[in-house]
């Protein structure tokens, strides 16, 4: 914490005066509350102690928060009737797990992230001008704003270089942990590790649902490719093959396409490097092994997709085309300001005649249009592009191609799935931030100390 007589304030958890004031204010509120509710005050005090302890090891708490994405208990039949409560509680716990890290690291770049301003503006404008949907509450819209603002604040977290490998390994292992947890949950008859879709296809879902596991495995693939770049490479290659196999078994078409795009620069770079290394045979063998896994997973994926498409009406989009038409018609009620944030959940739940579960639009651009109208599309997409461009410029030049392919893959994936949902967005913003903090393996291995000119040997 002290180097060369200077204090490194970036390592002091409470370096921002506002944070210290907030903690003191919260403590005072606990004391005042304890006068009338001593038992609750004791529990709150213990929670405060846990929170302060978490500040001492914030990265471990972030890893726990990321691993909690492996399960989605709100989808379990055992908890029918409590879905909303479980979902909100799960989301709040995840956000709470990131709070100590955010406070200790701080943010880099604009003091208020652009998407935070965009979501806040849309919420305020929506209260006055949007065509509200029956059943949509302001609290639901506000919760979505708070969640989105928090996640996009995490996107500007000032990660350190020592955070890179532990967080990447955590994200890359999360899909496997979900499959293992799904097997455990299956043993107690709460859920199954695979799901039988209405199309007749059986999809791997782990401890969550197939679409979520597919999104998580896609981010696991992205984390693995960055791990290959920063090392250890063998671990990165193994995790990349594992995650691509998992996303193929979920039969998530958008996830498979996105994963292939993410892997392209890594495979091309490895093949190119094999011509210049001292062990080209070993590098080519490693590349060939991965290509075999890739092709095998693709063949398996194509056969599973065929079984998923075998429907009487010949619909190969799993009901998405009908859902997109439905949500597009709903957006025409107010194309300028939209129907209100979180309105797609209400509209999707009330829809009649749609195949499958469409509580989301399964097209992020369409969902933004429905909820925020043209104004929302401009503000949200524009603010996200501005923030990502800022992060891209801060990335090491040798890693920008990989990051660019990740961004392109996410933009394409957004046409068929909801990439702004927490299950995909939180690992995504973490990986983008880690790209900024990371240094390629070649750079880190070349930093050996050298003797100064004229120094004694």
C-alpha positions in Angstrom: 0.0 0.0 0.0 3.1 2.3 0.6 5.7 2.4 -2.1 8.7 4.7 -2.1 7.3 6.8 0.7 4.1 7.4 -1.2 0.6 6.1 -0.3 -1.1 4.2 -3.1 -4.6 5.5 -2.5 -6.1 3.3 -5.2 -5.7 0.4 -2.7 -7.6 2.1 0.1 -11.2 0.9 0.1 -12.7 4.2 1.4 -10.7 6.5 -0.8 -13.8 8.4 -1.8 -15.1 10.8 0.9 -18.7 10.2 -0.3 -18.3 6.5 0.5 -17.1 7.2 4.0 -20.0 9.6 4.6 -22.4 7.0 3.3 -21.0 4.3 5.7 -21.2 6.7 8.7 -24.7 7.7 7.7 -25.8 4.1 7.5 -24.2 3.3 10.8 -26.1 6.2 12.4 -29.4 4.9 10.9 -28.7 1.5 12.4 -28.3 3.0 15.8 -31.4 5.1 15.6 -33.4 2.1 14.2 -32.0 -0.1 17.0 -33.7 2.0 19.7 -37.1 0.6 18.6 -36.1 -2.6 16.8 -33.1 -4.0 18.6 -33.3 -7.6 17.1 -33.4 -6.3 13.6 -30.7 -3.8 14.3 -28.4 -6.6 15.5 -29.0 -8.5 12.2 -28.3 -5.3 10.3 -25.2 -4.8 12.3 -24.0 -8.3 11.5 -24.7 -7.6 7.8 -22.6 -4.5 8.1 -19.7 -6.5 9.6 -20.0 -9.0 6.7 -20.0 -6.1 4.3 -16.9 -4.5 5.8 -15.1 -8.0 5.8 -16.1 -8.3 2.1 -14.3 -5.0 1.4 -11.1 -6.8 2.5 -11.5 -9.5 -0.1 -13.9 -8.0 -2.7 -12.7 -10.2 -5.6 -13.7 -13.4 -3.8 -17.2 -12.0 -3.4 -17.4 -11.0 -7.1 -16.5 -14.6 -7.9 -19.3 -15.9 -5.7 -21.7 -13.5 -7.4 -20.7 -14.7 -10.9 -21.0 -18.3 -9.9 -24.5 -17.6 -8.6 -25.5 -17.1 -12.2 -25.3 -20.9 -12.7 -28.7 -21.4 -11.2 -32.2 -20.0 -11.9 -34.4 -21.3 -9.1 -37.3 -19.1 -10.3 -37.8 -21.6 -13.2 -38.0 -24.6 -10.9 -41.5 -26.2 -10.7 -40.8 -26.7 -7.0 -41.0 -22.9 -6.5 -44.1 -22.3 -8.6 -45.8 -19.1 -7.4 -42.7 -17.5 -6.0 -40.9 -16.8 -9.3 -40.9 -13.0 -9.0 -39.7 -13.0 -5.4 -36.9 -15.4 -6.2 -35.8 -13.6 -9.3 -35.7 -10.2 -7.5 -33.9 -11.6 -4.5 -31.3 -13.4 -6.8 -30.6 -10.3 -8.7 -30.2 -8.2 -5.6 -27.8 -10.7 -4.1 -25.7 -10.6 -7.3 -25.6 -6.8 -7.3 -24.7 -6.8 -3.6 -21.8 -9.2 -4.3 -20.3 -6.6 -6.7 -20.7 -3.6 -4.5 -17.6 -4.0 -2.3 -15.4 -4.5 -5.4 -17.0 -1.4 -7.0 -16.4 0.7 -3.9 -12.8 -0.5 -3.5 -11.7 -0.2 -7.2 -13.7 2.8 -8.3 -14.6 3.5 -11.9 -12.5 4.6 -14.8 -13.7 7.1 -17.3 -16.8 9.2 -17.1 -17.9 9.8 -13.5 -21.5 8.9 -14.6 -21.5 6.1 -17.2 -23.4 7.0 -20.4 -26.0 4.2 -20.2 -26.8 5.3 -16.6 -27.8 8.7 -17.9 -29.7 7.1 -20.8 -31.8 4.7 -18.7 -32.5 7.4 -16.1 -33.7 9.7 -18.9 -35.9 7.1 -20.5 -37.5 6.2 -17.2 -38.3 9.9 -16.5 -39.6 10.6 -20.0 -41.5 7.3 -20.0 -43.5 8.4 -16.9 -44.8 11.3 -18.9 -45.1 10.2 -22.5 -45.0 6.4 -22.8 -48.2 4.4 -23.4 -48.3 2.2 -20.3 -49.3 -1.4 -20.3 -52.0 -2.6 -17.9 -50.3 -4.5 -15.1 -46.9 -2.7 -15.4 -45.9 -1.0 -12.2 -43.6 1.8 -11.7 -41.6 -0.3 -9.1 -40.9 -2.9 -11.8 -39.7 -0.3 -14.2 -37.6 1.4 -11.5 -36.0 -2.0 -10.6 -35.0 -2.5 -14.2 -33.4 1.0 -14.2 -31.5 0.3 -11.0 -30.2 -3.1 -12.2 -29.2 -1.7 -15.6 -27.5 1.4 -14.1 -25.5 -0.8 -11.7 -24.3 -3.3 -14.3 -23.2 -0.5 -16.6 -21.4 1.1 -13.7 -19.6 -2.2 -13.3 -18.6 -1.9 -17.0 -16.4 1.0 -16.0 -14.9 -0.6 -13.0 -11.1 0.0 -12.7 -9.9 -3.6 -12.7 -6.4 -4.5 -11.8 -4.1 -6.8 -13.6 -4.1 -9.3 -10.8 -7.9 -9.6 -11.1 -7.7 -10.8 -14.7 -7.0 -14.6 -14.4 -9.1 -15.4 -11.4 -12.2 -13.7 -12.8 -11.7 -15.2 -16.3 -11.3 -18.7 -14.8 -14.5 -18.2 -12.7 -16.5 -17.1 -15.8 -15.1 -19.9 -17.9 -15.9 -22.6 -15.3 -19.4 -21.3 -14.5 -21.2 -23.3 -17.3 -19.6 -26.6 -16.1 -20.5 -25.7 -12.5 -24.1 -25.2 -13.7 -24.2 -28.6 -15.4 -22.8 -30.2 -12.2 -25.3 -28.3 -10.0 -28.1 -29.4 -12.4 -27.2 -33.0 -11.9 -27.3 -32.4 -8.1 -30.7 -30.6 -8.3 -32.0 -33.5 -10.4 -31.2 -36.0 -7.6 -33.6 -34.2 -5.2 -36.3 -34.0 -7.9 -36.4 -30.2 -8.1 -35.5 -30.0 -11.8 -33.7 -31.9 -14.5 -30.3 -31.4 -16.1 -31.9 -31.4 -19.6 -35.2 -30.1 -20.7 -37.7 -31.4 -23.3 -38.7 -28.5 -25.4 -42.2 -28.2 -27.0 -40.5 -28.9 -30.4 -39.5 -32.3 -29.1 -35.8 -31.5 -28.8 -33.9 -32.3 -25.6 -31.6 -29.5 -24.6 -28.9 -29.3 -21.9 -29.9 -26.8 -19.3 -27.8 -27.5 -16.2 -29.2 -25.8 -13.1 -30.9 -23.1 -15.1 -32.7 -23.1 -18.5 -31.2 -23.8 -21.9 -31.1 -20.2 -23.1 -29.4 -19.0 -20.0 -26.8 -21.8 -20.0 -26.2 -21.1 -23.7 -25.5 -17.4 -22.9 -23.3 -18.3 -20.0 -21.3 -20.8 -22.1 -20.9 -18.2 -24.8 -19.4 -15.8 -22.2 -17.3 -18.8 -21.0 -15.9 -19.1 -24.5 -15.1 -15.4 -24.5 -13.4 -15.6 -21.2 -11.4 -18.6 -22.4 -10.1 -16.8 -25.5 -8.8 -13.9 -23.4 -7.2 -16.5 -21.0 -5.4 -18.0 -24.0 -4.1 -14.5 -24.8 -2.9 -13.8 -21.2 -2.0 -17.4 -20.1 -2.1 -20.1 -19.1 -2.8 -21.1 -22.7 -3.4 -24.8 -22.1 -6.1 -24.0 -19.5 -7.6 -21.5 -21.9 -7.8 -24.0 -24.8 -9.3 -26.7 -22.6 -12.0 -24.3 -21.2 -12.7 -23.0 -24.7 -13.4 -26.5 -26.0 -15.5 -27.3 -23.0 -17.6 -24.2 -23.3 -18.2 -24.6 -27.0 -19.4 -28.1 -26.4 -21.8 -27.0 -23.7 -23.3 -24.2 -25.8 -23.7 -26.7 -28.7 -25.6 -29.1 -26.4 -28.0 -26.3 -25.4 -28.9 -26.0 -29.1 -28.7 -22.2 -28.8 -28.2 -21.2 -32.4 -27.3 -17.6 -31.6 -24.9 -18.7 -28.9 -23.1 -21.1 -31.3 -22.7 -18.5 -34.0 -21.5 -15.9 -31.5 -19.0 -18.5 -30.0 -17.6 -19.2 -33.5 -17.1 -15.5 -34.2 -15.3 -15.1 -30.8 -13.0 -18.0 -31.5 -12.0 -17.0 -35.0 -9.1 -14.6 -34.2 -7.6 -17.0 -31.6 -7.6 -19.9 -34.0 -6.2 -17.8 -36.9 -3.5 -16.3 -34.6 -2.5 -19.8 -33.3 -2.1 -21.2 -36.8 -0.1 -18.2 -37.9 2.1 -18.3 -34.9 2.9 -22.0 -35.4 5.1 -21.0 -38.4 7.4 -18.8 -36.3 7.7 -20.9 -33.1 10.4 -23.4 -32.2 7.8 -26.1 -31.8 5.4 -25.7 -34.8 4.3 -29.3 -34.7 3.1 -28.9 -31.2 1.2 -25.7 -32.0 -0.4 -27.3 -35.1 -1.3 -30.4 -33.1 -3.0 -28.2 -30.5 -4.9 -26.3 -33.2 -5.9 -29.5 -34.9 -7.2 -30.9 -31.7 -9.3 -27.9 -31.1 -10.6 -27.9 -34.6 -11.6 -31.5 -34.2 -13.5 -30.6 -31.1 -15.1 -27.6 -32.8 -16.2 -29.6 -35.9 -17.5 -32.5 -33.7 -19.5 -30.1 -31.6 -20.9 -28.5 -34.8 -22.0 -31.8 -36.2 -23.7 -32.6 -32.9 -25.3 -29.2 -32.9 -26.5 -29.5 -36.5 -28.2 -32.8 -35.7 -29.8 -31.4 -32.6 -31.1 -28.4 -34.5 -32.7 -30.6 -37.1 -34.6 -32.4 -34.3 -35.6 -29.0 -32.9 -36.9 -27.8 -36.3 -39.0 -30.9 -37.0 -42.4 -29.2 -36.5 -45.6 -29.5 -38.4 -45.6 -25.8 -39.4 -42.0 -25.8 -40.6 -41.1 -22.9 -38.3 -37.3 -23.0 -37.9 -37.2 -20.0 -35.5 -38.7 -21.8 -32.5 -41.6 -19.4 -32.4 -39.5 -16.3 -32.5 -40.9 -15.0 -35.8 -44.5 -15.0 -34.4 -43.3 -13.4 -31.2 -41.4 -10.7 -33.1 -44.5 -9.9 -35.1 -46.5 -9.7 -31.9 -44.1 -7.3 -30.2 -43.7 -5.2 -33.3 -47.4 -4.6 -33.4 -47.4 -3.7 -29.7 -44.6 -1.2 -30.3 -46.7 0.6 -32.9 -49.0 1.9 -30.1 -46.4 4.4 -29.3 -43.3 4.2 -31.6 -41.8 7.4 -30.3 -41.6 6.8 -26.5 -42.5 3.1 -26.3 -44.7 1.2 -23.8 -42.5 1.7 -20.7 -39.4 0.0 -19.3 -40.1 -3.7 -18.4 -43.3 -3.7 -20.4 -42.2 -6.6 -22.6 -42.4 -8.9 -19.6 -46.1 -8.0 -19.1 -46.9 -8.1 -22.8 -45.2 -11.4 -23.3 -47.0 -13.0 -20.3 -50.4 -11.8 -21.6 -49.8 -13.0 -25.2 -52.0 -15.6 -26.6 -51.1 -18.2 -29.3 -47.4 -17.9 -29.1 -45.3 -21.1 -29.1 -42.9 -21.3 -26.1 -42.3 -18.8 -23.3 -41.8 -15.3 -24.5 -41.5 -13.1 -21.4 -38.7 -11.5 -23.4 -38.7 -10.5 -27.0 -35.6 -12.6 -27.9 -34.4 -9.7 -29.9 -32.7 -7.0 -27.9 -33.1 -4.3 -30.5 -36.8 -5.0 -30.8 -37.2 -5.1 -27.0 -35.6 -1.7 -26.6 -37.9 -0.3 -29.3 -41.0 -1.7 -27.6 -40.1 -0.4 -24.2 -38.4 2.9 -25.1 -39.5 3.7 -28.6 -37.3 5.4 -31.1 -36.0 7.7 -28.3 -35.0 4.7 -26.3 -33.2 3.0 -29.2 -31.2 6.2 -29.9 -30.3 6.8 -26.2 -29.6 3.3 -25.0 -27.7 2.0 -28.1 -25.9 5.2 -28.5 -24.8 5.4 -24.9 -23.7 1.7 -24.9 -21.7 2.3 -28.1 -20.0 5.4 -26.6 -19.0 3.5 -23.4 -17.7 0.4 -25.3 -15.7 2.7 -27.7 -14.2 4.3 -24.6 -13.2 0.9 -23.2 -12.0 -0.3 -26.6 -9.5 2.6 -26.9 -8.1 1.8 -23.5 -7.4 -1.9 -24.5 -3.9 -3.0 -25.4 -3.5 -2.8 -29.2 -2.7 -6.5 -29.5 -6.0 -7.4 -27.8 -8.3 -5.1 -29.8 -9.0 -7.6 -32.6 -10.2 -10.2 -30.0 -12.3 -7.6 -28.3 -13.7 -6.4 -31.6 -14.8 -9.9 -32.5 -16.4 -10.3 -29.1 -18.4 -7.0 -29.6 -19.4 -8.1 -33.1 -20.5 -11.5 -31.8 -22.6 -9.8 -29.1 -24.2 -7.4 -31.6 -25.2 -10.4 -33.8 -26.4 -12.5 -30.9 -28.7 -9.6 -29.8 -30.8 -10.3 -32.9 -32.0 -13.6 -31.5 -31.6 -13.3 -27.7 -31.7 -10.8 -24.9 -28.1 -9.9 -24.3 -29.0 -7.1 -21.9 -30.3 -9.6 -19.4 -28.2 -10.1 -16.3 -27.1 -13.7 -17.2 -25.3 -12.4 -20.3 -24.6 -8.8 -19.6 -22.8 -9.1 -16.2 -20.1 -11.5 -17.5 -19.9 -9.5 -20.7 -19.1 -6.2 -19.0 -16.6 -8.0 -16.7 -14.8 -9.4 -19.7 -14.7 -6.1 -21.5 -13.3 -4.5 -18.4 -10.7 -7.3 -18.0 -9.6 -6.7 -21.6 -8.6 -3.2 -20.5 -6.7 -4.5 -17.5 -5.1 -7.5 -19.3 -1.7 -7.6 -20.9 -1.0 -10.3 -23.5 1.2 -13.3 -22.6 3.9 -12.2 -24.9 4.1 -8.8 -23.2 4.2 -10.1 -19.7 6.9 -12.7 -20.4 9.1 -10.1 -22.0 9.2 -7.9 -18.8 12.2 -9.7 -17.3 14.5 -7.2 -15.4 17.5 -6.0 -17.5 20.8 -4.7 -16.3 21.2 -1.0 -16.7 23.9 0.2 -19.1 27.2 0.6 -17.3 26.0 -1.3 -14.2 28.4 -3.8 -12.8 27.8 -7.4 -13.9 
